[in-house]
């Protein structure tokens, strides 16, 4: 399926295992340009008891985790759905990723819990000087279990389908404003280096030529964007 939008989307939970990966799967099937992440220090998967989780570094592949759980207790991790979850994950990508270690600039970041939202905002503020465009951050509280993850993924997909056309327009307007500013700067340089005498001789020349100059360059730019140039 071709992508319904050129916008880049990130879905973020704690361990990049359950909630973000279910949403990743659903959005990917709909053709969105999506990536998923976690914000925790380690990947945690429920173990035989609440106080005995399986802990892995973020670089560990889903396939390695799957094999380790099979070796530890295949029946237990089949019953609690962990093997099914890891099997789904390894079909989508190689390993869980940490949002704080990514250098990608996203147009929309969706978090699955308020605590995760705080982590993302904190990280975005840290690297805000390096961002080339606005990033929208949205939180949707989703309980960390298989059933709620599936429902949450459907909700996230519906929201993306509703907001992405409007978001695309907002970003296009921001880029258009930047382009106009840049074109105006180029025109000022042109007047300074080549039309300075003309501008001194006639203020009407400068006042009338600038809008025409900007419009012609803008029209060429829009045509190029429509043709994918």
N, C-alpha and C positions, 0 to 999 in steps of 0.2 A: 504494500500500500504506500502511495506517495504521502509525504509529510504534509499535514494540514496547515502547517505554519513553520516558518524558519526560526521561531523563538526557541531558545534553549531553556529546558526545564530541569530542575534538580528536585528530587524528593529525598528528605532526610529524616532518619530515625536515630536510634541510639547505636545499634550494632550493624546496621545495613544487612539485616537478616530477614525480618518478617514484614513489618509494615511498609518500609520503603521499597522492598523488593517486590511485594505484591503490586504496589502502585506502578513500579517500573515495568512489570510485565503487562499490565493493562494498558498503560499509556503507550508502550512500545507497539503493542498490537494495533492501536488506533493510529499509528503513524507519527506520533510525536517524537521530537528530538529530546530524549530524556536520559538522565543519568541519576543514579541513586548513591546515597552516602550514609555514613553514621558519624556521630560526633563523640562517641565514647573513647576512652583511652585504650580499651581492649574490646574484643568481640566476646559477648557472653551468650551462651546457649544453656537453657535449663537442663539440670542434671538429675540425679536420682532423688535429690532433696532440694528444698528451696535455698538452703545455705551451702549447696554443693554444685554451683554452676560449672559448666565447661568453659574455660577461658582460653582464648586464642589471640595472638597478635593479629593486627589488621592485614598483614601480608599473607596470612595463611589462606590457601585456596579452599573453596567450598568442597571440592572433591576430597582434599585431605581431611577436612572436618567430618565429612560423610563417612569415610573409611575408619576414622578413629572411633566414631560413635558406634558403627557396626561392630567393631572389634570389642568395644567396651560392653555393650548390652543391646544387641539388635532388637530384641523383643520390646524392651522398654522404650527405645527411641522410635520404634515403629508405632507403638501405641500412642505416644504423646505427640506424634506428627513431626518430630524434628528431622527424621530422614526424608520424609516427603518434602519438607520445606527446603532442605539442603539440595535435594535433587532438582527442585524447581530453580533454585538459585544458580546452580552450576550450568544450567541450560541457558541462562541469561548472560552471565559474565563469569570471569575467572575467580575473582576474590572480592571480599568486602573492601570498600574504600572509605577513607576518613575525609570528611568535608574540609577540615582545617588544613589538609595537605594538598588540596586541589588548587590549581591556579586558573581554572576555567572561570570565565565571567558568564553568569547566567542571567537571563531576562526575568525568570520567575523561579523562586525557591519556595517549596512547600514543605513545612515541617509537620511532624506527626504528634507533637507534644509540646506544651509550653516551655518546658525545660530545654528541649532541643532548639526551640525558637530563640531562646536567650543565648544559647551557644553560637548559633548562626549569626545573630545580630552582632554579638561581641567580635566574632571573627571578621565580619564584613566591615565593621568600624576600624578594625586594625589595618585592613588592606584597602580602605576606601580611596586612598590617594592613587592607587594603581588602577582603579576601575575606569573604563573608557565610556561607560554608559550606565543609566540607572538600573538597579536591580529591585524587583518587587518581592517582598517576603510575606508569605501567608501561612498561618498556623491552623491546622485542623486536628483537634485532640482525638486520637484513636487509641483505644485500649490495645495493649500488646498481647493479643491472642489471635488465633487463625481466623475465627469468624469475623471479628471486628476489622481485621486487616483487609479481608475481602470486601466488606461493605465500605470501608474507608477508601479503598482503591477505586471503587465505582464512583464514589462521591468526588474524589479528586479528579477523576477523568471528566465527569460532568462539569465541574467547575472550570477545568481547563478549556473544554469545548465552548463554554459560555464567555469566558473572559479573554481568551487569546486573540480574537479579532480586535477587541477594544485595546488590548495591550499592544498589539502590533501597530495600531494607529497612533497610540501615545508615543511609542518609541520612534516611529517614523517622523512624527512632528518634532521630537527632540533632535533627531538627526537632521531634519530639514532646517531647523533653527541654527544648528551648528554650521550647516552648509552655507546658509545665507550670510552668517557672520564672516565666514571664511571668504566668500565671494566679495563681500563688501570691502574686506581688508585688501584683497587683490586689486580691486578697482582703485582704492586709495593709493596703492603703490604705483599703479599704472598712471594715474594723474600726476603723481609726484615726479616720476621719471620721464614720462613722455608727453603729458598734457598740461604741464605746469603753466606754460605760457598761455595756452588756450584758456585754462581756468582763470587766469588773471584777467584776460581780455574780456571774458564773458562769463558771469556767474550763472546765466541761464543755461549755458552749455553743460556745466557740471550738474546742475539740478535736473536737467532733462535727460542727460545721457545715463546717469547712474541707474535709475529704475529700469531703463531699456537694457542696459548691460547686464544687470542682475537677472532680469526676466529671461533673457536669451540664454544665459549660462544655466539657469535653473531649469528651463525647458529642455535643454540638451541633457542635463543630468537626469531628469525624470524619465526621458525617453530611454536613456541608457539603462536605468534600473528596470523599466518594463521589459526591455529586451534581454535582461540578464547580463548586461555588459559590465 
